[in-house]
Amino acid sequence: MAITMEAVQAALSGLIDPNTQKDYVSTRSAKNIKVDGDKVSLDIELGYPAKTQLEVIRSAVVTAIKALSGVGSVEVNVSIKVVAHAVQRNLKPLKGVKNIIAVASGKGGVGKSTTAVNLALALAQEGANVGLLDADIYGPSIPQMLGLAGQQPESEDGTSMEPLKAYGVQTMSIGFMVDVDSPMVWRGPMVTQALEQLLNQTNWNDLDYLIVDMPPGTGDTQLTLAQKVPVTGAVIVTTPQDIALIDARKGLKMFDKVGIPILGLVENMSIHICTKCGHEEHIFGHGGGEQMCKDYDAEFLGALPLELAIREMADAGKPTVVGAPDSRAADIYRTIARRIAVKVADRAKDMSAKFPNIVVQST
């Protein structure tokens, strides 16, 4: 019995992508399906980076199609294609950047910068071109976390800057331009101007994602980001502690008010595991992040443990995802990063580049 195109499509319709939880036909991921006698070939194009899972996905597709009667050989090519997605009204994507993701918290001390760095590195490990902008003008920490402290960006034309690179990630921070011990005694307008310069005068090179490590709070910097920067979505970082959740709610509501979608919430310091005896304890409370997500219909992206190694590696300039890539924490970061990328891929695509400029002339 000859294999049919309809049979192949039916098999793909019953196969669920482990990251999107949707089938490959309804998401239009299955492309170029060809049937030649008993030979079947097709492409699976993912809208999110998943380099560590490409072979798992390919193998699952091959197995599903080979189970069909009449199939001899199956050739499946799995690739990644990240595109630009919609941002706030009246704003267009930044040159050289497809998607900007803000990582924010309502208050300091919840591990936001550590989360932002590891998510950026995780996305890069999954095959994306990634940038990381340190938007915390008063307390820049990204240079230290990426092992770039003391380095300065170069400028070829005297006006724009080349991003520094670490572990395959392009990065920029005010910390590259000021002494580590010098306080930034600036008022709000100077801070927002500095943020705009760091963002717009950096020569970002073909980024799929630019992760912006936001300062804590809901002040001038956050407002500037919402009004002038084309943001695809925001990730809220909190701990399970009630005090942290109060401020995290404020951050979530702020993004909601300015029209920036919430991609989800990451709960840091969720549980402490004793390095001596393995005892598990919820030092900062339990279930606060999940409850907040239920209250505001947001997605709970994942929980990270309060772990000594995470802090030590960040301080040493080799964050967990690259410092201990096979660790449980690194796997959690990669899982969260893939989920964020899937959420971005679900957003409406940016079509501004598809339409030509229309010029009306009187004749």
C-alpha positions in Angstrom: 0.0 0.0 0.0 1.5 3.3 -1.1 2.1 5.9 1.5 0.1 9.2 1.1 0.7 12.8 2.0 -2.4 12.8 4.1 -1.2 9.8 6.2 2.1 11.6 6.9 0.3 14.8 7.9 -2.0 12.8 10.2 1.0 11.2 11.9 2.5 14.6 12.4 -0.8 15.9 13.8 -0.7 13.3 16.5 2.9 14.1 17.5 3.4 16.7 20.3 6.3 19.0 20.4 7.8 18.6 24.0 8.4 22.3 24.3 5.3 23.9 22.8 2.9 21.0 23.8 1.3 21.5 20.3 1.5 19.3 17.2 3.8 20.1 14.3 1.0 20.6 11.8 -1.2 23.2 13.7 2.0 25.2 14.5 3.1 25.0 10.8 6.4 23.7 11.9 6.3 20.8 9.4 7.4 22.0 6.0 8.4 20.7 2.6 6.8 17.3 3.1 7.6 15.0 0.2 6.5 11.5 -0.6 8.4 9.5 -3.3 7.3 5.9 -3.4 8.2 4.5 0.1 10.5 7.5 0.8 9.4 10.4 3.0 11.3 13.6 3.6 10.3 16.8 5.5 11.7 19.7 7.5 10.7 20.7 11.0 11.3 24.4 11.6 11.2 25.4 15.2 10.4 29.1 16.1 12.5 28.8 19.2 16.1 27.7 20.0 16.4 24.1 21.2 19.8 23.0 20.1 20.1 20.4 22.9 16.8 18.8 21.9 17.1 18.7 18.1 18.1 15.1 17.9 15.3 14.1 20.3 12.7 15.9 18.2 14.1 14.5 14.9 14.1 10.9 16.3 10.5 11.2 17.5 9.3 12.5 14.1 11.2 9.7 12.3 9.7 7.0 14.6 6.2 8.3 14.1 6.4 8.3 10.3 8.2 5.0 10.1 5.3 3.5 12.0 3.1 4.1 9.0 2.3 1.2 6.7 4.4 1.3 3.5 7.1 3.6 4.6 10.7 2.6 3.8 13.1 5.4 4.5 12.5 8.7 6.4 14.6 11.8 6.2 13.9 14.6 8.6 15.8 17.9 9.0 15.2 19.9 12.2 16.2 23.6 12.1 15.7 26.8 14.2 14.4 30.1 12.8 13.7 32.9 15.3 11.9 35.9 13.9 11.0 39.4 15.2 7.7 39.6 17.1 5.3 42.4 17.8 6.1 45.1 20.4 4.3 48.1 21.9 2.3 50.3 19.5 4.2 53.0 17.5 7.5 51.3 18.2 9.6 49.3 15.7 12.2 46.6 16.5 15.6 47.8 17.3 18.2 47.6 14.6 20.1 44.3 14.8 17.7 42.9 17.4 14.7 40.7 16.7 13.3 40.5 20.3 13.9 42.3 23.5 13.1 40.5 26.8 13.1 42.5 30.0 14.0 40.6 33.2 12.6 42.6 36.1 11.8 42.5 39.8 9.9 44.7 42.1 12.8 44.8 44.7 16.5 44.1 44.9 18.1 41.0 46.4 16.0 38.4 44.7 18.7 37.2 42.3 17.4 39.0 39.2 20.8 39.6 37.6 21.9 36.1 38.2 18.7 34.9 36.5 19.1 37.2 33.6 22.7 36.2 33.0 22.0 32.5 33.2 18.9 32.8 30.9 21.0 34.7 28.3 23.7 32.0 28.4 21.1 29.2 28.3 19.5 30.7 25.2 22.9 30.9 23.6 23.6 27.3 24.4 20.3 26.4 22.7 21.5 27.9 19.5 20.3 31.5 19.6 22.2 34.7 18.9 21.9 36.5 22.3 22.8 39.9 23.8 22.7 41.0 27.4 22.2 44.7 28.4 22.9 45.7 32.0 20.2 48.4 32.5 21.0 48.8 36.2 22.9 52.1 36.0 23.3 52.5 39.7 24.5 48.9 40.5 25.9 47.3 37.3 26.9 43.7 38.1 27.0 42.0 34.7 30.7 42.7 34.0 31.6 40.8 37.2 29.2 38.0 36.5 30.6 37.4 33.0 34.2 37.7 33.9 34.6 41.0 32.0 35.4 43.3 34.9 38.0 46.0 33.9 37.4 45.7 30.2 36.1 48.5 28.0 34.2 48.6 24.8 35.8 49.7 21.6 34.5 52.3 19.2 35.4 52.4 15.5 33.6 55.6 14.6 33.8 57.5 17.9 30.0 57.5 18.4 28.9 53.8 18.5 30.3 51.0 20.7 31.1 47.4 19.9 29.6 45.0 22.5 31.9 42.9 24.6 31.5 39.2 24.3 31.6 36.4 26.9 30.6 32.7 26.3 29.1 33.6 23.0 26.9 36.4 24.4 27.2 40.1 23.3 26.9 42.4 26.3 27.0 46.1 27.3 27.0 47.8 30.7 27.8 51.2 32.2 30.1 49.1 34.4 32.5 48.9 31.5 32.9 52.7 31.5 33.2 53.6 35.1 35.4 52.5 38.0 33.9 49.7 40.0 34.2 51.8 43.2 32.7 55.0 41.7 29.1 55.7 42.7 26.7 56.8 40.0 25.4 60.0 41.6 22.9 60.8 38.8 19.4 62.0 38.8 16.7 60.3 36.8 17.0 62.1 33.5 20.7 61.3 33.3 20.0 57.6 34.1 17.4 57.3 31.4 19.7 59.0 28.9 22.5 56.6 29.7 20.1 53.7 29.2 19.1 54.9 25.8 22.7 55.4 24.8 23.7 52.0 25.9 20.8 50.5 24.0 20.9 52.5 20.8 24.6 53.2 20.4 25.7 49.6 20.8 26.3 47.8 17.5 24.2 44.7 18.3 25.0 42.1 15.7 22.0 40.1 14.4 20.5 39.2 17.8 17.6 36.8 18.1 17.1 38.0 21.7 18.4 40.9 23.8 18.0 40.2 27.5 17.7 43.4 29.5 18.7 43.1 33.1 16.4 45.8 34.7 17.1 47.7 37.9 14.7 46.9 40.7 11.6 49.0 41.1 9.1 50.8 38.9 10.7 54.1 38.4 12.2 56.2 35.6 14.2 53.5 33.9 11.3 51.1 33.7 9.1 53.9 32.3 11.7 54.7 29.7 11.9 51.1 28.7 8.1 50.9 28.3 7.7 54.1 26.3 10.8 54.2 24.1 12.2 50.6 23.8 10.5 48.0 21.7 10.0 45.2 24.2 8.6 41.8 23.2 7.8 40.6 26.7 8.9 40.7 30.3 9.9 38.1 32.9 9.4 38.8 36.6 11.8 37.4 39.1 10.9 37.0 42.8 11.4 34.8 45.8 8.6 33.0 47.7 8.8 35.5 50.5 5.7 37.7 51.0 7.7 40.9 51.1 9.3 40.1 47.7 5.9 39.1 46.2 4.3 42.4 47.2 6.9 44.3 45.0 6.8 41.6 42.3 3.1 42.2 41.9 3.8 45.9 41.4 6.3 45.1 38.7 3.9 42.8 36.9 1.1 45.4 37.0 3.4 48.1 35.7 4.3 46.1 32.6 0.6 45.3 32.1 -0.4 48.9 32.3 2.2 49.9 29.6 1.2 47.2 27.2 4.2 44.8 27.6 3.1 41.2 27.9 4.3 39.1 30.9 6.0 36.0 29.6 6.0 34.5 33.1 7.5 34.4 36.5 10.7 32.8 37.9 10.9 32.0 41.6 14.4 32.2 43.0 15.6 30.7 46.3 12.6 28.4 46.2 14.2 25.7 48.4 17.4 25.3 50.2 19.2 21.9 50.1 21.8 21.5 52.8 25.2 20.6 51.3 26.1 18.6 54.4 23.1 16.4 54.9 20.8 17.0 51.9 17.9 18.3 54.1 15.4 20.4 52.1 13.9 23.5 53.7 11.8 26.4 52.3 13.6 29.2 54.0 11.7 32.0 52.2 8.3 30.3 52.3 6.6 28.0 49.9 4.3 28.4 46.9 4.2 32.2 46.8 5.3 32.5 43.1 2.8 29.9 41.9 -0.1 31.5 43.8 0.9 34.9 42.3 0.7 33.4 38.8 -2.7 32.0 39.5 -3.9 35.4 40.8 -2.7 37.2 37.6 -3.1 34.5 35.0 0.6 34.4 34.4 2.8 31.4 33.7 5.0 29.9 36.4 8.2 29.4 34.4 10.1 27.5 37.1 11.8 27.5 40.5 15.5 27.7 41.3 17.0 26.5 44.6 19.0 28.6 47.1 22.3 27.1 46.3 25.8 28.1 47.3 27.3 27.1 43.9 25.0 29.4 42.0 26.3 32.4 44.0 30.0 31.3 43.9 30.0 30.8 40.1 28.3 34.1 39.4 30.8 35.9 41.6 33.7 34.1 39.9 32.5 35.2 36.4 31.4 31.8 35.3 27.7 31.5 35.8 26.0 28.1 36.4 25.0 27.4 32.9 28.6 27.5 31.7 30.3 26.8 35.0 28.3 23.6 35.8 26.4 22.8 32.6 25.4 19.3 33.7 24.0 20.5 37.1 20.4 20.4 38.1 20.3 24.2 38.3 21.7 24.6 34.8 19.1 22.2 33.4 16.4 24.3 35.1 17.7 27.5 33.6 17.7 25.9 30.1 14.2 24.7 30.6 13.0 28.1 31.6 14.9 29.7 28.7 13.3 27.4 26.2 9.9 28.1 27.7 10.4 31.9 27.4 11.5 31.5 23.8 8.3 29.4 23.1 6.2 32.1 24.7 7.9 34.7 22.5 7.3 32.5 19.4 3.6 32.4 20.2 3.4 36.2 20.0 2.3 37.9 16.8 5.1 38.4 14.3 6.3 41.9 13.5 5.2 42.7 10.0 6.6 46.2 9.7 9.5 45.1 7.4 7.0 43.3 5.1 5.2 46.4 3.9 6.9 48.8 1.4 6.7 52.6 2.0 3.8 54.1 0.1 4.5 57.4 -1.6 1.6 59.5 -2.9 2.5 61.8 -5.7 0.4 64.3 -7.6 0.5 63.8 -11.3 
